[in-house]
Amino acid sequence: MMNTTGSTATLFPDQPNPSGGDQRAIAAWLLVCCALIFAMVILGGVTRLTGSGLSMVEWKPVTGFIPPLSHSAWEEEFSKYKKSPEFQKINLGMSLEQFKRIYLYEFAHRVLGRTIGLVFLLPFLYFLIRRKISRPLIPKLVAMFILGGLQGVLGWYMVMSGLIDKPHVSQYRLTAHLLAAIAIYSYIFWVALGLIYPPGIGQNTPVSPVIRRKTFVITGMILLTIISGGFVAGLKAGHAYNTFPLMNGQWVPEGIMMLEPWYINFFENISTVQFDHRVLAILSFLAIIGLWFVSRRHDLPRTTRTGLHLLAGMSILQVILGISTLLLHVPVPLAATHQAGALVLLTLALFVYHRLHYS
């Protein structure tokens, strides 16, 4: 009788044991995906800042790789857009050439999203078939792919909120879409770090639990500041109170709790949303600088120390970018750079926390 147990075990080993080179290759692939998601977040910000997000009124997740190539095709897309609330209430009288400019921003954003899916899926299948992925890593990678697909659905759900009646996407859906992208990015980055720095490697220097806890809290503060930035973007709150540090000559603007019930002020009141973002940004900055000073009294691994230096430096630059964006009335290049700075800041905080967590 054939030994099916032995052949099956040979064909499907319970625990693949990838080499160090395989681990590094998978980590490099995941970091490439992170870079593409980073670009996706920034391009999404530019799309929003240029008023391009509602230019495509249909969702074609499979066939939407090719833009209109003929004049008649452009006219067809333009005629669809003319039925949208944004055209009828804001862009009435827009020319075809003006439509092309906003359409191509949104088109590039969607194509990049699909490209990320392919860049993730094809190498994943290759590594899987070649047995280069350890068994515990497989469900993590599958989860990443599923989350990426759901993010595309969430993006269209966000766009739909601006195609029905009001020519503006919901700030709640916009922030949820941003938060989902940040979560996927952070998860992939964390897993990649685990492959680059496996547990037990380079853990010769004990780290104070206080430093570790402070870094965890700071990472959460940065994330919360980014979320508040999503509401600022959704409400276009950056175009109000273009002074700093005062808001219309006051430290706390009037009407900050004017809406009822009181808690919706944090999500729908422009004054409150911008005020919250300012406070969270300043508190995050002070916490990061404080952590940097405290960490100087501790003996930390070199990579961790470098990460803390970069985190402190980036926090200073991010504050400068945020204030400049506000004072200059949200110019697109500067606002996009500020958004990129927020993601860089979160990336550095995750890196530092990972090194502290496994040191």
Helices and strands as residue ranges (DSSP letters): H 4-11, H 20-49, H 71-81, H 85-89, H 96-129, H 137-160, H 171-196, H 209-235, G 237-239, G 262-264, H 265-268, H 270-295, H 302-327, H 332-357
